[in-house]
Amino acid sequence: MRIALHSEIRDGAVDGYRTNHARIPDALAATFTRIGIHDWTIWRSGHRLFHLVDCDDWDAAVEALKDDPADHAWQADIGRFVEVFRDADGDEGTAPLEQIWDLRAQTSS
């Protein structure tokens, strides 16, 4: 499955966020592979970040990360730069954004 997420960088933290994401810890990359996260790309517009995640099952991955030491360490570090995650309605939360349209789906039917 492919899902999108939206988060926001704290004021003045763009450079630090960018630097810390130049390479995530190898232990976290290994965790992602183990729990079925195959790709994760992040784009920035101002202080807004948009994430595209390819994974087997987003809800199962989130559940697996709850007790993962590599993810806990990463969240403690990267959390210095992230203000908030927002869901499809703009409320605080990490629920995936609503997909409105998909060219591939339209042209393959």
C-alpha positions as CSV (number, residue, x, y, z in Angstrom):
1,M,0.0,0.0,0.0
2,R,1.0,3.6,-0.5
3,I,0.1,6.3,2.0
4,A,0.8,10.0,2.5
5,L,1.4,11.8,5.8
6,H,1.7,15.5,6.6
7,S,3.9,17.0,9.3
8,E,5.3,20.5,10.2
9,I,8.8,21.5,11.1
10,R,9.3,23.8,14.1
11,D,10.2,27.4,13.4
12,G,13.9,27.7,12.6
13,A,14.4,23.9,12.5
14,V,14.5,23.3,8.7
15,D,18.3,23.0,8.4
16,G,18.5,20.7,11.4
17,Y,15.7,18.5,10.1
18,R,17.3,18.4,6.7
19,T,20.7,17.5,8.2
20,N,19.3,14.8,10.4
21,H,17.4,13.2,7.5
22,A,20.5,13.1,5.2
23,R,20.7,9.5,6.5
24,I,18.5,7.8,9.1
25,P,20.2,5.4,11.5
26,D,20.9,1.9,10.0
27,A,19.1,0.3,12.9
28,L,15.9,2.2,12.0
29,A,16.3,1.3,8.3
30,A,16.6,-2.3,9.3
31,T,13.5,-2.0,11.4
32,F,11.6,-0.6,8.5
33,T,12.6,-3.5,6.3
34,R,11.6,-6.0,9.0
35,I,8.1,-4.5,9.5
36,G,7.3,-4.1,5.8
37,I,8.1,-0.4,5.1
38,H,9.7,-0.5,1.7
39,D,10.2,3.2,0.9
40,W,9.6,6.5,2.6
41,T,10.1,9.8,0.8
42,I,9.7,13.3,2.3
43,W,9.1,16.6,0.5
44,R,9.1,20.1,2.0
45,S,7.2,23.2,1.2
46,G,8.0,26.0,3.7
47,H,7.5,24.4,7.2
48,R,5.2,21.7,5.8
49,L,6.5,18.2,5.2
50,F,4.7,15.6,3.0
51,H,5.7,12.0,3.3
52,L,5.0,9.2,0.8
53,V,5.3,5.7,2.4
54,D,5.2,2.4,0.5
55,C,4.5,-0.4,2.9
56,D,2.8,-3.8,3.4
57,D,0.3,-2.5,6.1
58,W,0.6,1.0,7.6
59,D,-1.5,0.1,10.7
60,A,0.6,-3.0,11.4
61,A,3.9,-1.0,10.9
62,V,2.7,1.7,13.4
63,E,1.8,-1.0,15.9
64,A,5.2,-2.7,15.5
65,L,7.1,0.6,16.0
66,K,5.4,1.2,19.4
67,D,7.9,-1.1,21.2
68,D,10.9,-0.7,18.8
69,P,14.0,0.7,20.4
70,A,15.5,2.1,17.2
71,D,12.3,4.0,16.5
72,H,12.1,5.3,20.1
73,A,15.7,6.7,19.8
74,W,14.9,8.2,16.4
75,Q,11.7,9.9,17.6
76,A,13.6,11.3,20.6
77,D,16.2,12.8,18.3
78,I,14.0,14.0,15.3
79,G,11.3,15.2,17.6
80,R,13.4,18.3,18.3
81,F,12.6,19.5,14.8
82,V,9.0,18.3,14.3
83,E,6.2,20.5,15.5
84,V,3.2,18.3,14.7
85,F,1.8,15.6,12.5
86,R,-1.6,16.3,10.9
87,D,-4.3,14.0,9.7
88,A,-6.5,14.4,6.6
89,D,-8.8,16.9,8.4
90,G,-5.8,19.0,9.6
91,D,-6.1,17.8,13.2
92,E,-3.2,16.5,15.2
93,G,-2.5,12.8,14.4
94,T,-0.5,10.4,12.2
95,A,-3.5,9.0,10.3
96,P,-2.8,8.9,6.5
97,L,-4.0,11.7,4.3
98,E,-7.0,11.1,2.2
99,Q,-6.2,10.1,-1.4
100,I,-8.3,12.1,-3.8
101,W,-7.0,11.0,-7.2
102,D,-4.6,8.5,-8.8
103,L,-3.5,8.8,-12.4
104,R,-2.3,5.2,-12.6
105,A,-5.6,3.9,-11.2
106,Q,-7.5,6.0,-13.7
107,T,-5.5,5.0,-16.8
108,S,-5.3,1.3,-15.9
109,S,-9.0,0.7,-15.9
